[in-house]
């Protein structure tokens, strides 16, 4: 693993009816939904880290503490940026921020953990086995 402090990521999209607060059932208005802003922040983070992992490794989000400070209407471009601020073994901490064409719309801190894909999926599958048994 060659993940280092300062590693940056970016993800972007355009606000559409499919990613509004209405679509997420997180509100009644046709503006960029907070759940989609959070997902965009996570996308920026994991995609920046993935090329620096060993084969068979991924990261999973474990914590996200953000504010959504400004509404963005349908049709406007939005993007998220991430930057690793801490590497503590398999624990990664990132600053995340989101923007639209008029300026900042949200910011916060995101935590991810490096996992081994097979081990992680096997542990998740055990939940189904316990439920069926």
RADAKA-V234602 format. One record per helix or strand. SS is the DSSP state (2 for helix, 1 for strand). FROM is the first residue (numbers start at 1). TO is the last residue. If there is no record, write none. Layout:
# RADAKA-V234602
ss,from,to
SS,FROM,TO
SS,FROM,TO
This chain:
# RADAKA-V234602
ss,from,to
1,8,14
2,17,19
1,20,20
2,21,24
1,31,32
2,34,50
1,57,68
1,73,73
1,77,88
1,91,100
1,103,116
2,117,132
